[in-house]
Amino acid sequence: MTVRESITILTTGGTIDKTYFDALSAYQIVDTAVGRLLNVARVTHPFGVVELLRKDSLELSEEDRSSLAAAVREAPTDRIIITHGTDTMALTAERLSNVRGKTIVLVGAWAPARFAETDAPFNLGMAFACCQVAPPGVYITMNGTVFRGEDAIKDRNGGSFVRKAQDELCAKMA
């Protein structure tokens, strides 16, 4: 297997890497749990983890997104997974849409990876699989669904990601 077939995982923070400290839900984004999750899952496909940021996605700036795009372009692999907070994941996917020749999969979690009832391992597994088989482009894997990056939007009321057309239809019906 060549370096090109390996997967680069870039972490930016978000809920997947949060730790809560008290009953008031004060949190801090700490070292990434991604490598541990993949080791527990006994993943044998080669990957490397690069911790870029430790931010809630609402705190990501355009400068952060530019740095992320540069890291994707400069990555030694053609397959990239980005862990990201759900609030601005679709915005980052849109920002990365001009990166050519790479398969880019954004993934996050509704509950921190350190929680017993988290969706993080499942979402990360989907991202890992999607990244291996999808053609170049930008994708979001959340809630058991693979979305084209430009087609996904966070449905805050439903607590999930949906296709933009579905969200627009729901808004018309309300």
VENPE-V825082 format. One record per run of one state. SS is the DSSP state (H for helix, E for strand, C for the rest). FROM is the first residue (numbers start at 1). LEN is the number of residues. If there is no record, write none. Layout:
((SS/FROM/LEN) (SS/FROM/LEN))
//
This chain:
((C/1/2) (H/3/3) (C/6/1) (E/7/7) (C/14/1) (H/15/3) (E/18/3) (C/21/6) (E/27/3) (C/30/4) (H/34/7) (C/41/6) (E/47/9) (C/56/1) (H/57/3) (C/60/2) (H/62/13) (C/75/4) (E/79/5) (C/84/5) (H/89/10) (C/99/4) (E/103/5) (C/108/12) (H/120/14) (C/134/3) (E/137/6) (C/143/2) (E/145/4) (H/149/3) (E/152/4) (C/156/4) (E/160/4) (H/164/10) (C/174/1))
//
